Amino acid sequence: MEQTDINAVMSRRKLIGAGVALGAGAALPKWTWAAAQSVAGVGGVGIPPWEVWDAEADPVIAAVIDRGEAPMVNALLRQWTQNGQPLPDGLPADLREFMEHARQLPAWTDIDKLKWAVDFNKRRGVYLGVAYGFVSGMMSTVIPHEARAVYYSKGGGDMKDRISKTAKLGYDIGSERAFHSPHGEMIVTCVKTRMAHAGVRHLLPQSPHWRHGATEVGGIPISQRDILVTWHSLPTSVVRSFRKWGVRMPPRDADAFLHSWQVAAHMLGVRDEYIPATWAAAETQAQQILDPVLAPTPEGKKLAHMLVNLAAEVDRGHISKPLLESLTRTFLGPKIAGWLEIPRHPWQDELLAAAWPLYVGVQEGTLWLAPRYAKQFWNFFAEVLRQGALWYLGEGKRLYIEIPVMNNPNYLNAPPPS
């Protein structure tokens, strides 16, 4: 994005001269990751991603909200659920134009890789479920920008709904047909998520609670860096977890899995020059923008405890709060669990920490276990994921990703921080 575009975005949101942290970028590390490592394939070190937002979506969604059209648009888009469906009649002309462009897959999409990625997701579903749920999901609470944006935006007012919508992205990318069929839902999910992000960018700077601690450049949330950080908390963290657990990931699987997430990043509005072309490039980028930012925040701690408290709703306690706390400690490690003040459950923590390597060893054929014990391990972890999926995905109810019309309602009338 050119500097004039940045200034236009800031002016539109009435942030210039509003006391926001315009100099927050001074504390950020130097951006050294070159576009030659990206799917674009060419280019040196360009504009840092923390200075880039979404020049296509942001003005359109801001206009929809300001014109009071978001409720009408959300109602119309509830009927748009599959990739191949035409957009519903009645959408504002500027929004329709944006969406018709945004729903197009990038020219570099490899359909064969996308199909193989679906097969990979089927074969590695248990591992992926654990990684997405207990690594990526809880990691989001120690990504400061993400935690604070979630907490003070509309999603923070209903965490069950918010986490279900987040889980839908991970579910849809691994589901049959995903991107590559007119009957899949991943294109729709990405476009709607992209529009929701644009809505948050427009509304969240109006929250004095969020603004009070904001360190984002220009006081604008969800920059391209923030999306990339979240991206790395998903596929990059999965690959790191597989490596740590000893799960085999042949090159064809790894390439297909990466490609599905490359396409997802593009469809979420990330510039091609920032999307890693290889796992080596992804690891290099993650070391620069994900690993250094992980830290506890008051909002992140509250979100983490909201999530574990909600676990009591899962099938009347089949997955208890203490069990979820132990699983979190097992898969995220003691450091992050300590940051989040996740309590220890001594015998249970040790049992689960010992059980998971045994489970993986049996499944990967590197460890022999008596068949009845192997079956017990399988049934336990499969049930955890089955119940978790029911909870995360709203017990089978249709989930609607929508343009927000307000920030967290719990803070609308509360006095701003002093």
BASEMAR-611860 format. One record per residue (C-alpha): z, y, x. Coordinates in steps of 0.001 Angstrom, whole numbers, padded with zeros to 6 digits, always signed. Layout:
% BASEMAR-611860
ZYX ...
***
This chain:
% BASEMAR-611860
+000000+000000+000000 -000902+003430+001334 +001853+006006+001783 +000408+008025-001116 +000835+004977-003355 +004454+004637-002278 +005091+008297-003044 +003435+007942-006456 +005645+005005-007341 +008760+006871-006248 +007739+010007-008141 +007015+008051-011295 +010492+006602-011233 +011992+010036-010651 +013600+008841-007453 +012495+011635-005139 +015396+013985-004692 +017681+011760-006784 +019999+010908-003924 +018640+007414-003345 +018634+005770+000047 +015214+006907+001195 +016156+006208+004775 +017462+002716+004152 +014518+001225+006033 +015893+002629+009293 +018358-000268+009467 +015670-002908+008964 +014326-004964+011877 +010941-004263+013316 +008197-006155+011501 +006500-008345+014101 +004866-011042+011969 +001089-010646+012227 -001397-011148+009408 -003344-013495+011684 -000672-016082+010757 -001340-015604+007033 -003797-017058+004538 -005818-013856+005078 -006349-015146+008614 -007056-011821+010277 -005152-008714+011197 -002300-007586+013367 +001128-006307+012428 +000585-004163+009364 +002839-002288+006952 +006288-003927+006749 +006640-005809+003432 +009803-003868+002572 +007575-000792+002154 +005221-002505-000310 +005799-003302-004001 +003123-004123-006610 +000603-001301-006943 -001352-003170-009635 +001458-004291-011955 +004024-001518-011551 +002257+001450-013187 +000944-000678-016053 +004301-002248-016942 +006129+001073-016517 +003697+002620-018997 +004165-000250-021471 +007949+000206-021329 +007810+004002-021561 +005462+003818-024558 +007957+001560-026337 +005432-001303-026467 +007399-003958-024544 +008982-005641-027633 +005568-005895-029311 +003952-007210-026120 +006703-009776-025615 +006289-011020-029184 +002524-011390-028749 +002845-013174-025394 +005185-015828-026788 +002039-017538-028089 +000353-017397-024641 +001689-020512-022911 -001191-022389-021266 -003468-021438-018394 -006692-021732-020366 -005622-019831-023470 -007259-016476-024150 -004904-013530-024160 -003677-012710-027665 -005266-009900-029644 -003347-006663-029941 -002321-006164-026314 -002608-002617-024920 -005938-002159-023148 -004424-001349-019739 -002165-004410-019876 -005001-006707-020959 -007162-005506-018066 -004346-006135-015600 -003545-009590-016984 -007162-010772-017014 -007348-009932-013313 -003870-011269-012483 -004502-014675-014056 -007405-015495-011686 -006652-018015-008932 -007428-016776-005397 -010821-017628-003943 -009163-019748-001265 -007533-022127-003789 -008049-025806-002923 -007911-027816-006169 -007679-031156-004343 -004546-029952-002535 -003040-028739-005803 -003639-032150-007380 -002049-033868-004393 +000915-031503-004625 +001557-032731-008179 +001515-036312-006906 +003918-035338-004114 +006275-033722-006623 +006332-036947-008646 +007074-039117-005632 +009732-036816-004197 +011202-035545-007444 +014830-036434-006756 +014844-034779-003338 +013037-031716-004683 +015465-031443-007580 +018441-031500-005232 +016848-028970-002872 +015771-026568-005620 +019040-026820-007528 +021776-027105-004945 +020123-025403-001948 +017660-022809-003253 +019422-022044-006517 +022800-021296-005014 +021268-019681-001912 +020000-016912-004183 +023597-015728-004598 +023876-014962-000864 +020601-013017-000712 +022078-009535-001244 +019052-007749-002713 +018337-010619-005084 +021963-011085-006131 +022462-007403-006911 +019111-007107-008715 +019940-010092-010905 +023493-008959-011567 +022649-005438-012752 +019329-006157-014477 +019048-007609-017977 +019182-011159-016607 +022730-010646-015376 +023903-010248-018966 +022949-013844-019831 +023042-016049-016754 +022245-019232-018671 +018994-017689-019884 +018279-016146-016475 +018771-019362-014494 +016707-021322-017015 +013771-018958-016541 +014093-019179-012763 +014148-022977-012995 +010973-022901-015088 +009030-021632-012069 +010140-024611-009969 +009559-027017-012852 +006077-025757-013719 +004824-025808-010125 +005655-029506-009908 +004461-030488-013362 +001261-032279-014294 -001764-029973-013994 +000362-026963-012878 -002290-024424-011778 -005458-026444-011927 -005821-027356-015601 -006342-025213-018681 -003425-027132-020200 -001038-026348-017346 +001452-023482-017533 +001945-022287-013961 -000562-019420-014102 +001113-018108-017260 +004569-018477-015707 +003510-016561-012579 +001830-013709-014449 +004773-013284-016797 +007225-013397-013872 +005159-010790-012041 +005330-008509-015097 +009078-009087-015443 +009528-008064-011793 +007561-004878-012443 +009810-004159-015411 +012897-004555-013256 +011419-002201-010645 +010989+000419-013354 +014372+000013-015061 +016850-000956-012348 +016696+002359-010425 +017977+003954-013643 +021234+001970-013319 +023925+003976-011487 +025753+000696-010784 +022781-000801-008946 +021878+002505-007301 +025427+002892-005954 +024974+000102-003400 +021187-000010-003089 +019810-000278+000441 +016173-000874-000531 +013594+001482+000929 +013001+004300-001520 +015617+002896-003884 +013000+000545-005393 +013982-003130-005897 +011924-006299-005454 +009691-005278-002571 +007181-007732-001118 +009852-008640+001431 +012305-009470-001348 +009776-011757-003033 +009028-013427+000310 +012738-013927+001008 +013079-015677-002355 +009888-017629-001635 +011374-018921+001623 +014586-019874-000188 +012402-022297-002167 +009611-024159-000270 +010741-023306+003264 +014298-024343+002438 +012958-027555+000895 +011098-028449+004091 +014141-027581+006198 +016296-029766+003938 +013856-032687+004120 +013929-032459+007894 +017727-032313+007952 +018082-035242+005539 +015530-037429+007317 +013029-037451+004447 +009503-038306+005519 +006854-035699+004770 +003406-036785+006014 +000946-034010+006902 -001081-034403+003714 +002070-034017+001588 +003270-031055+003625 -000103-029279+003432 -000414-029806-000322 +003153-028689-001013 +002639-025557+001076 -000656-024804-000661 +000903-024935-004119 +003462-022353-003028 +000828-020236-001266 -001050-019999-004554 +002221-019230-006349 +002959-016357-003958 -000490-014871-004537 -000135-015198-008306 +003251-013453-008125 +001543-010453-006558 +002255-011051-002868 -000482-009747-000593 -002452-012465+001204 -001649-010831+004544 +002022-011777+004043 +001566-015380+002824 +002083-017893+005686 -000933-020079+006454 +001068-022938+008012 +004595-024294+008012 +005001-023047+011580 +004059-019549+010429 +006410-019883+007450 +009279-020881+009724 +008616-017923+012030 +008568-015535+009074 +011708-017060+007521 +013598-016613+010782 +012733-012915+010644 +013313-012085+006966 +015417-014831+005335 +017997-016053+007842 +019289-012618+008968 +019890-011300+005435 +022065-014123+004079 +025484-012654+003366 +028124-012536+000635 +028328-009653-001819 +030774-009078-004690 +027890-009508-007132 +026685-012692-005435 +030151-014243-005576 +030393-013449-009276 +026965-014955-009916 +027871-018121-008010 +031010-018590-010066 +029107-017878-013276 +026765-020727-012348 +029464-023272-011548 +031445-022282-014643 +028362-022803-016793 +028224-026380-015456 +030984-027303-017898 +028366-026979-020652 +026251-029789-019246 +026432-032777-021585 +030121-032192-022329 +031275-032600-018777 +029123-035410-017316 +028588-032917-014498 +031949-031246-014142 +032675-027947-012472 +034485-029641-009527 +031525-031998-009055 +029065-029113-008949 +031320-027316-006472 +031363-030379-004221 +027593-030781-004483 +027162-027121-003574 +029385-027537-000528 +027551-030723+000480 +024064-029242+000346 +024631-025589+001283 +027240-026262+003936 +030784-025003+004490 +029787-021553+005756 +027977-020411+002610 +030428-022260+000371 +033167-020283+002114 +031335-017013+001561 +031101-017821-002147 +034754-018918-002282 +033778-022332-003618 +037025-024339-003632 +037367-027556-001680 +037905-030904-003382 +038997-032974-000357 +038279-036593-001267 +035274-035756-003450 +033683-033452-000850 +033876-036139+001823 +032638-038853-000536 +029531-036910-001524 +028869-035807+002049 +028866-039475+003060 +026975-040735+000016 +023877-038547+000312 +022765-039780+003777 +023259-043353+002551 +021135-042656-000510 +018356-041083+001574 +018504-043883+004132 +018062-046536+001455 +015220-044671-000238 +013441-044019+003068 +013856-047596+004231 +015913-046691+007282 +019127-048203+005928 +019841-051430+004110 +022367-051480+001302 +023207-054302-001091 +020892-053889-004099 +023654-053254-006622 +025131-050461-004463 +021690-048971-003860 +021130-048959-007619 +024464-047198-008150 +023487-044446-005722 +020107-044070-007409 +021599-043925-010899 +024220-041366-009886 +021853-038847-008305 +019144-039417-010917 +021677-038701-013677 +022903-035562-011922 +019353-034259-011812 +018518-035350-015355 +021514-033520-016779 +020912-030563-014481 +017315-030289-015651 +018415-030333-019289 +020827-027510-018586 +018587-025436-016319 +015647-025750-018689 +017566-024914-021854 +017992-028407-023342 +014277-028621-024087 +014059-025283-025888 +011015-023091-025276 +011748-020483-022618 +010179-017036-022784 +009730-014958-019633 +009480-011393-020892 +009212-007771-019841 +012768-006373-019830 +013588-003406-022020 +017010-002604-020564 +019346-003324-017672 +022474-005499-017904 +023950-004500-021281 +027476-005057-019941 +027050-001983-017742 +025126+000345-020043 +028244+002192-021226 +030546+001470-018282 +031330+004435-016019 +029306+004476-012809 +031009+003621-009527 +032860+006472-007929 
***
